[in-house]
Amino acid sequence: SDPVALEATAAGLYNAIYMATSNYYGPGMALNTMADASSCSWGNVGMRDLSSEPRVAWNNGVAYGNQFITNDFFNALYSSLSDANTLALAVSNGTDFGDNTNLIDAMAKFGQALTIGYNALIFDKVWLSDETGVVGDDAAGYAAAMDFALAKLDQAIAIANSNSFNVPDSWLNGGGAMSSAAFAKIMSSYGARLLVGNARNSSERAGTDWARVKSYAQG
């Protein structure tokens, strides 16, 4: 209920998600070798294990020495989801953020969308939650999870498009304060990326809602 502490959480939310998905312990290096876009014989962050052929089962044991998905990526995203849910709950409970209420609300929904969406890109099943608590009786499949994430993203985009506010530079490191309209465009670009990336095979790719992808891309 402390608006100052909550605003500080909102200020660091995107950076936390960005670091979870993009830093050394994110999934990028292992997925790069897994896709044969590059090669590496080292075990670091799962590069060798995920790219070995014939494919081997992923070692999800706690003692596995080349962890990157479970102990780092997964935990970091769910930690950020918890923060996003807390922010959204504070807004729904009427916490006084002054002129920043719409900014906090949009950032919270954006955080929910990215954390659930990135989980859906990597895992077959995703545990869903938002400001109302746990959603569903069990983990959702990746397609349903992405639907959930994009619904949150659409809410965030709608908030940004229907209100006027500035996103401080330190919240996104975008080279200066960003208008709510520009923020909506950034979020729309994520919608295109998430929707395209969630297809697991050629038939799912063919079934992608390309009109929706185009709408996001045009932002």
Buried (B, 14 or more C-beta within 10 A) or exposed (E): EEBEEBBEBBBBBBBBBBBBBEEEBBBBBBBBBBEEEEEBEEEBBBBBBBBEEEEEEEEEEEEBEBBBBBEBBBEBBBBBBBBBBBBBBBBEEEBEBEEBBBBBBBBBBBBBBBBBBBBBBBBEBBBBBBBEEEEEEEBBBBBBBBBBBBBBBBBBBEBBBEBEBBBBEEBBEBEEBBEBEBBBBBBBEBBBBBBBBBBEEEEEEEEBEEEBBEBBBEB
